[in-house]
Amino acid sequence: MIRSTRPARSLALVLCLSTATGWTQTPEDAAVRRIADDPKFKAAMAALDNDHDRLVAEIIQLTEIPAPPFKEDARGAAYLEMLRAAGLSNVERDAEGNVMGLRRGTGDGPLIAIAAHLDTVFPEGTDVKVKRDGTRLAAPGIGDDTRSLAVLLAMIRAMNAAGIQTKSDILFIGDVGEEGLGDLRGMKYLFQKGPYRDRINTFISMDGAGGGDDITHGAGG
């Protein structure tokens, strides 16, 4: 179950990492405040608000495409086309099933990757029809991690609408094999064998049903 909230703070973090010289402290430090005070960031926030109904529609659309462990192909194919429609370049599916695309920067910064996983923990045959009650959306897998897939799309559109140019290229990913016996196979392939394996400098995982206010900086691997 999720509440259809807006992905504001996550966008601030991504822009801080991809436009500033570095982010090493807390989300409340000067770099984040500088980004948040920028007129283009405010324009991006307005674009997110205007895009809210589409965000909710995409959460529902993706949630209702079953993606049990090891059977993410249908959702991956749909997400691939959504990444392409969002205007990313180099949109592709790798040999493990991860789908991804680049939002080009000026080339003056290191590559940043941000991912949400395509698979859910629920077995094949689970009813994934979304039930809506006001702002409450309920369905197996909607919060872990389907909502985040839609949030990434909304972030791309908001940056485009605001004309935000980052220093870094940003790689947006829908990855496979996060849950259970998937054993992070998508991430392992991305970092060990994938086309960007030697280029990713910073990695962000968007995961969970919260409103985007919780940020973990460093964790056990």
Order of alpha helices (4+ residues) and beta strands (2+ residues): beta-alpha-alpha-alpha-alpha-alpha-beta-beta-beta-beta-beta-alpha-beta-alpha-beta
